[in-house]
Amino acid sequence: MSFPQPKPQAPQLPRNLLRTLDCNQGAVRAVRFNADGNYLLSCGSDKSLKLWSVSRGTPLKTYSGHGYEVLDADSSYDNSQLCSCSSDKTVILWDVATGQVARKLRGHAGKVNCVQFNEEATVILSGSIDGTVRCWDTRSRRFEPIQVLDEARDGISSLKVSQHELLTGSVDGRVRCYDLRMGQLHVDFINSPITCVCFSQDGQCTLTSSLDSTVRLLDRSTGEMLGEYTGHKMKGYKLDCCLSGKDTHVLSCSEDGHVYCWDLVEGSLTLKLPVGKAVVQSLSFHPTETRLLTAMEGRVQVWGAEPEETEEEEEDGGVKGAS
């Protein structure tokens, strides 16, 4: 006799608030998980970058060296280096352990909105209000960028790198996908300033949010629109969007104090997460687990699929009362 197949479980969503971090660094402009999701970075309007333990909610180190508010940050795959960018027009490469500035990269003509390492952390890519993306060699002692991409007609608001491909979003309403190896460029026009761009985990799609309060899923190779997600409010702020870990859901910040979460395929709203009464400034989804970070005003919230107690019980082997 055969047993019935177990029903596939519906993907879990990070509905439960696990902890709130008071960052004490002014308004938090961006929050990011590191490569393995054990740590988070918070970018402050007080010019500081902070590294935190996600599980404990404790600050581990403060990185000071920018002259104005920090707008974005990223960690290298091996957690040995950080990069950050700022309204002071610079990009800084940090040594994680010492907290020291390893390199301060100057060349952008205006504030730098977004920054990311490539996968080997040999290159930092930065996008600025000056309309350029600059590529910096992290190992070289030269202070000039190794490449400058200046196709955008307005500021670069967001960028993501995946292997040899670079995705950029600009205030000029265009999403540009560069094949850096082949020297090719594919442009998709969205008739609204872009606030955030991402690749899907499988690399087949791109996700774009824009100031017409719409998130769009596009086929990466053809530019065909595969999905449109609406209901949130994004009219005046540069806010984040992202995909959940397994590409099942689309998430977006909103100016109405919520994170909106839609089913990727159906386009239906499955969760409206009440973060607070102000603008949800930034979000970041854990690389492997159902965890979400949100930033609002001076705080960062950590969200999970299960309330915290059950996770501690599991860590004890699921045995209650055993000493």
N, C-alpha and C positions, 0 to 999 in steps of 0.2 A: 504494500500500500504506500502511496506517495503522500508526503505532507504538502499542504498548500504552500505556495511560495509566500514568504513574508512580504507584506505590503511595503513598497518603498516609502521611507520616512520623508515627510515634507521637510525641506531645508529649514533649519532653525534660524531665527533672527535675534540680533542682540537687543532684546526688549528690556532687560533688567539693568538698572543702574548699580554697578558694583562699588564704585568709589568716585569721589570728587576731589580733585587736587586744586588747592589754592596756590596758584603759581607765583604770586608776589613778584610779577615782572611787568606790571601795567596790563594793557589789553593783550591777550594772546592772539597773535596774527595768524599762526599756523601751528598745527600739531601733526606729528608724523611718528608712526611706528618705525623702529629700526628694522634691519633685514630679517631677523629671526622673530621679531615681535615681543621680545622680553623687555625691551626698553622703549621709551618714547622721548621725543624731542619736542620742546615747546619754544616757540619763537615769540619774544616779548617786544612790546612797544617801548620798553625801558632800555633797549639796546642789547639785552642779554639773550643768550641761548642756554636752555637748561636740559640736562639729561636726567631722566627719572627711571626708577624701577616700576614696571607696570603692576606687578603682583603686590608689591608693598605700598605703592603710591608715595614713595619717598624720593626726594631729590638726591642725586648722586654727585652732580658737578654743575657748576655754572661757568659758561664760557663768555668772557668779556673782551671786546676788541672792536666791535662795530661802533660807529659814531652816530648812528641813528637807528630807528626801529628795525628789527630783524623780521624779514617777510617770508622766508622759506628755509628749509634745511633738509639734509639727507645724510644717511650714514653709509659707510662702505660695507661691502658684503662681509668683511671679517671683523667689523666693529672697531677697527683700529683708528679710523679717521672719520671726521665729520666735515661737511661743507655747509656754509650758510651764506645767505645774501641779504642785502639791506637797502634801505632808502638812501644810505650813504654812498651808493654807486659802486660798492665793492663786493667781492666774493672772498670769503675766508675759508682756507683749508686748516682744520684743527687737528691736533694730536689729542685723541680721546683721553688717554691716560694722564698726561701732564696738564691738560687744559690750555696748553700754549698755542698761539697762532703759528702754524707751520709756514703758511704763505698768505699774503694779502694781495689779491688780484684786482688791479685797477685797469680800466679801459672803457667801461660803459659810460655813456654820457648822461645817464639819468638813473633813477632808482631801479634796482634789480628785483624783479618780482618772483622769479622761480629759479631753482637750482637742483641739479641731480648729478650723481656719479653715473658713469657707464658701469656695466656689470663687473668689470675687472678693477674698477676704481682707479684706472690709469688716466681717465679724462673726466673733468667736471664740465657740464654744460650749464650755461646761465642765460636767462632771457630777461630783457629789460624793456622799460618804457621807451627806450631809444629805438626800438624796432629791430634790434639785432639779437641773435643768439651767438654767444662766444664759447668756443671750445678751448679748454685750458689743459695742458699736460701736467698732471700732478707730480711727475717725477723730474721734470725739467727745471733748471734754475732760471730759464728765460721767463720774463714777465709778460711777453706778448702772447695773445691767444694763438693756437695753432690753426684755427679756422674761424672765420666770421661769416654767419649767414644773415644776409640783410634783405631778403625778399619781402618781408612784411612792410606794409605801408603805414603801420601804427604800432603801438606798443605790444610786446609779447607778454601775455598774461600767464601762460602755463606751458610747460613742456614735460614730455616723458620720453625716456630712451629705452629701447628694447633691442638687444643685440646690435645690429648695424642700422636700425631704423630710429629715426627721431620724429616725434609728433609735437607740433607746436600749435598753440591757439593764440590768436591776436585780436586786438580791439578792432582791426579792420574787417572782422567778420569771417576770416578765413582760417580753416584748419589745414596745415601743411604737413605732409608726411614725406620726410626725406629718406631715401635709401643712400646712406653715407658711403656704402661700399661701391655702389654702381653710379653714384653721382646723379640720381634721379629725384624728381620732385613731383608729388601729386597734390593738387590743391582742391579742397571742397569749400564751396561758399555757403555760409550760413548768414542769413541777412540780419545779423545782430552781433554786437561785440561778444567775443568768446571769453568766458571766465575760467574754464578748466577743461583739460583734455586728458584722456586715459586710453591705454590699450586694454582690451579684454585679456583674461589669463591665457586663452588659447591663441591669442594673436590675430584672430580673424576679423575682429571688429574694433572700432574706436567709439568712445563715449565722449560727448561734448555737451557742456552746459553753457548757456548764453543769457544775455540780459533781457531776452523776451520771455523769461520764466519758463524755459523749455529745455529739457535734456533730450539729446538725440543719440540713437545708436546707428552707426554707419558701417557698411561693409568696407573693410580696410582697403581692399583692392579695387573695388568699383565705385565707391562713394555712395552706393545706393542706400537710402534710408530704410532701416529695418525696424525702427521703433521710435516713438515719441512719447515722452513722459512729462505730464503737466500737473498742476494743482498747487505747487509750491510758489513762493514769491522770490524772484531774483531780478531786481530792476536797477539797483544802484550800487551793489556791492560785488566785489570779486570773491565768489564763494566756490567751495569745492564740490565735485561730484566724484563718485567712484563706483566700482562693481564689487559685489560680495565675493568672498574667496573662491567660490566655484562658478562664478558668472551666472548665478541664478537670479540675482536681484540687482537693481539699479538704485543707488542711494544719492541723495542730494541734500546739501544744506539749504536753509531757507531763511528769509528775513523775518518770518513770523514766529521764530523760536522753536521750530520743529526740524527734525530730519525726516525727509520723505523717503519711503522705501517701496519700490514698485517691483512686481513680478516682471522679469526681463521679457519673457515670451508673450505673456498676455497683456502687459502694459497696465495692469490694474494695480491700484494702490493697496499694498498689503500691510503696511505699518506706517503710522505717523507718530514718531517718537517725540514726546514733549520734553525738550531739553531745558527750556526756561522762557523768560519773557523778552529776551533781546534777540539780536541776529545771531544765528549759528554761523560762526566765522569760518570754521574749518572742520574737516573730518578725515579719518584715516582708518582703513579696514585692515585687520590683522592678516598677515600673509598666509596663515594656515588654520587658524581657529575662528570661531564665531565671536569675535571681539571687535568693538568699534570705539574709536576715540572721537570726541567732539570738543570743540573749543567755543566758549561763549564768555565775552567780557574777560575777566581775569582768571577764569577757571577752565580746567580740563576735566571732562567726564569720561570714565571708562565704563563701557556697557558690555554685557555678556548675555548668552542664551539662557544660562541658569543663574539663580541667585547664588551668592558666594558660599553659603554654608554647605550646600550639596557638594561643591567642588572640594571643600576641605575633607568631607567624609570620604570622598573617592580617594583622596591622597592617603588617607589612613587605611586604605584597602577596603573601604566600605563597611568596616566593622565598628559599630558604635559600642562604647563602654569598655572596649578592650584596652587594657593599660600596658 
